[in-house]
Amino acid sequence: MLKWLVFLVVAAYAAGFVLFATHLPHPPRALPRADGIVALTGGGLRLDVAVTLLEKGVGERLLISGVNTQATKRDLKLLVHGRRRFDCCADLGYAAENTFGNAKEAAAWTRFHHYKRIVLVTSRYHMPRSLLEFRDVMPDVKVVPYPVDPDGGRGFPNTMRNLKSLHSEYWKYLAVTFMTSAGLEPDLDRTKPTAESRPAA
């Protein structure tokens, strides 16, 4: 009986992982419209995409959440090839150390600017959990996902390293699902800052 129970649990976990991996979100075909844009650090492509969305007028302002305290706005502007709108309309958030911190930082930013609709930019595999945490922290704000392929469009996962990252993200997603349902704060994956930014996941 116990063996069957273990088998069912393992099978359910494996099936859930397959569904999670095969149903990762894709970027929308048309540019979304929102009050603001929030980009989570942890991959250069995330910031490149977010800045491009800002330059195209998708949102009034951009928040880059989870920035290393040693990085300046000029540093990031050079890194992502920002232009005039980056100078006036990009804000750097230094407080977040994980995804839950990103959500709290973004919630404070949206309240300050009285935004009701934001575009969230992060990696495809990180988006499901990010949406859970953001929507839990700011239930009155419409969060529009804009996932970025961490491999630059070559598909994910395509290496054992990516598969390991995806599996790690899956169990974190399950943990956050349980914790938010139970009314707990999903304060997971604290990280150390890198040279340019603190990775969100």
C-alpha positions as CSV (number, residue, x, y, z in Angstrom):
1,M,0.0,0.0,0.0
2,L,2.8,2.4,1.0
3,K,4.7,1.6,-2.3
4,W,1.6,2.5,-4.3
5,L,1.2,5.7,-2.4
6,V,4.8,6.7,-3.1
7,F,4.4,5.7,-6.7
8,L,1.3,7.9,-7.1
9,V,2.9,10.8,-5.4
10,V,6.0,10.5,-7.7
11,A,3.9,10.1,-10.8
12,A,1.8,13.1,-9.9
13,Y,4.9,15.2,-9.3
14,A,6.5,14.1,-12.6
15,A,3.2,14.7,-14.5
16,G,3.0,18.1,-13.0
17,F,6.5,18.9,-14.0
18,V,5.9,17.9,-17.6
19,L,2.8,20.1,-17.7
20,F,4.7,23.0,-16.1
21,A,7.6,22.7,-18.6
22,T,5.4,22.3,-21.7
23,H,3.0,25.2,-20.8
24,L,5.5,27.9,-20.1
25,P,4.1,31.2,-21.4
26,H,5.2,32.9,-24.6
27,P,5.6,36.7,-25.3
28,P,2.3,38.2,-26.6
29,R,2.2,38.7,-30.3
30,A,1.0,42.3,-30.0
31,L,2.6,44.9,-27.8
32,P,0.6,45.2,-24.5
33,R,-0.5,48.6,-23.1
34,A,0.0,49.4,-19.5
35,D,0.7,52.2,-17.0
36,G,4.2,50.9,-16.1
37,I,6.7,48.1,-16.7
38,V,8.5,46.0,-14.1
39,A,11.6,44.1,-15.0
40,L,13.2,41.5,-12.7
41,T,17.0,41.2,-12.8
42,G,18.7,37.9,-13.2
43,G,19.3,37.9,-17.0
44,G,20.5,40.5,-19.4
45,L,17.8,39.7,-22.0
46,R,15.1,40.6,-19.4
47,L,16.5,44.2,-19.1
48,D,17.0,44.5,-22.9
49,V,13.4,43.6,-23.6
50,A,12.0,45.8,-20.8
51,V,14.0,48.8,-22.0
52,T,12.8,48.2,-25.6
53,L,9.2,48.1,-24.3
54,L,9.8,51.4,-22.5
55,E,11.2,53.0,-25.6
56,K,8.2,51.8,-27.6
57,G,5.8,53.5,-25.2
58,V,4.3,50.4,-23.7
59,G,4.3,52.0,-20.3
60,E,5.0,55.5,-18.8
61,R,7.8,54.3,-16.5
62,L,10.1,51.3,-16.0
63,L,11.1,49.8,-12.7
64,I,14.2,47.5,-12.7
65,S,13.8,45.5,-9.5
66,G,16.6,43.8,-7.6
67,V,19.5,46.0,-8.7
68,N,22.9,45.6,-7.1
69,T,23.5,48.4,-4.7
70,Q,26.9,49.2,-6.4
71,A,25.3,49.6,-9.8
72,T,24.4,53.1,-10.9
73,K,21.7,54.2,-13.4
74,R,24.5,55.1,-15.8
75,D,26.0,51.6,-15.5
76,L,22.6,50.0,-16.4
77,K,22.0,52.5,-19.2
78,L,25.3,51.5,-20.9
79,L,24.5,47.8,-20.3
80,V,21.1,47.8,-21.9
81,H,21.9,50.6,-24.5
82,G,19.2,52.9,-23.0
83,R,18.2,56.0,-24.8
84,R,16.5,59.3,-23.8
85,R,13.5,57.7,-22.1
86,F,15.7,55.6,-19.9
87,D,17.1,58.8,-18.4
88,C,13.7,60.3,-17.5
89,C,11.5,57.2,-17.0
90,A,13.6,54.3,-15.6
91,D,13.7,53.7,-11.9
92,L,16.1,51.4,-10.1
93,G,15.0,49.3,-7.1
94,Y,17.7,48.2,-4.8
95,A,15.7,46.5,-1.9
96,A,14.7,43.2,-3.4
97,E,16.8,40.1,-2.9
98,N,14.3,37.5,-4.2
99,T,11.0,37.2,-6.1
100,F,8.9,38.0,-3.1
101,G,11.1,41.1,-2.5
102,N,10.6,42.1,-6.2
103,A,6.8,41.8,-5.7
104,K,6.8,44.0,-2.6
105,E,9.1,46.6,-4.3
106,A,6.9,46.7,-7.4
107,A,3.8,47.0,-5.2
108,A,5.2,50.1,-3.5
109,W,6.2,51.5,-6.8
110,T,2.8,51.0,-8.4
111,R,1.1,52.6,-5.4
112,F,3.4,55.6,-5.5
113,H,2.6,56.2,-9.2
114,H,-1.1,55.1,-8.8
115,Y,-0.7,52.5,-11.5
116,K,-3.5,49.9,-12.1
117,R,-1.9,47.9,-14.9
118,I,1.7,46.8,-15.3
119,V,3.7,44.7,-17.6
120,L,6.0,42.1,-15.9
121,V,9.2,41.1,-17.7
122,T,11.1,38.1,-16.5
123,S,12.2,34.7,-17.9
124,R,9.7,32.2,-19.2
125,Y,10.4,29.6,-16.6
126,H,10.3,32.2,-13.8
127,M,7.0,33.8,-15.0
128,P,4.5,31.4,-13.4
129,R,5.8,31.8,-9.9
130,S,6.4,35.6,-10.4
131,L,2.7,36.0,-11.4
132,L,1.6,34.2,-8.3
133,E,3.7,36.3,-6.0
134,F,2.9,39.6,-7.7
135,R,-0.8,39.0,-7.9
136,D,-0.8,38.0,-4.2
137,V,0.9,41.2,-3.1
138,M,-1.0,43.5,-5.4
139,P,-4.5,42.0,-6.0
140,D,-5.9,45.3,-7.3
141,V,-3.3,45.7,-10.0
142,K,-3.6,44.0,-13.4
143,V,-0.3,42.2,-14.1
144,V,0.4,41.4,-17.7
145,P,3.1,38.8,-18.3
146,Y,5.8,39.5,-20.9
147,P,8.1,36.4,-20.6
148,V,11.6,36.3,-22.1
149,D,13.3,33.2,-23.4
150,P,16.5,32.9,-21.4
151,D,18.2,31.2,-24.4
152,G,17.3,34.0,-26.8
153,G,14.8,32.1,-28.8
154,R,16.7,28.8,-29.1
155,G,14.2,26.9,-27.0
156,F,14.0,25.9,-23.3
157,P,15.1,23.7,-21.9
158,N,17.9,22.5,-24.2
159,T,20.7,21.6,-21.8
160,M,21.0,19.7,-18.5
161,R,21.8,23.0,-16.7
162,N,18.5,24.5,-18.0
163,L,16.6,21.4,-17.1
164,K,18.0,21.6,-13.5
165,S,17.0,25.3,-13.3
166,L,13.5,24.5,-14.6
167,H,13.1,21.7,-12.1
168,S,14.2,24.0,-9.3
169,E,11.7,26.6,-10.4
170,Y,8.9,24.0,-10.5
171,W,9.3,23.0,-6.9
172,K,9.4,26.7,-5.9
173,Y,6.2,27.2,-7.9
174,L,4.6,24.4,-5.9
175,A,5.8,25.8,-2.6
176,V,4.6,29.3,-3.5
177,T,1.2,28.0,-4.6
178,F,0.8,26.3,-1.2
179,M,2.1,29.2,0.8
180,T,-0.1,31.8,-0.9
181,S,-3.1,29.6,-0.6
182,A,-2.3,29.3,3.2
183,G,-1.9,33.0,3.6
184,L,1.8,32.8,4.2
185,E,4.6,35.0,2.8
186,P,6.5,33.1,0.1
187,D,9.9,34.5,1.1
188,L,12.0,32.0,-0.9
189,D,15.4,31.9,-2.7
190,R,17.4,34.7,-1.0
191,T,20.5,35.4,-3.2
192,K,23.7,37.2,-3.2
193,P,24.1,40.2,-5.6
194,T,26.1,39.7,-8.8
195,A,28.3,42.4,-10.3
196,E,25.4,44.1,-12.0
197,S,22.3,43.0,-10.3
198,R,20.7,40.6,-7.8
199,P,19.2,37.7,-9.7
200,A,15.4,37.3,-9.0
201,A,15.5,33.5,-9.0
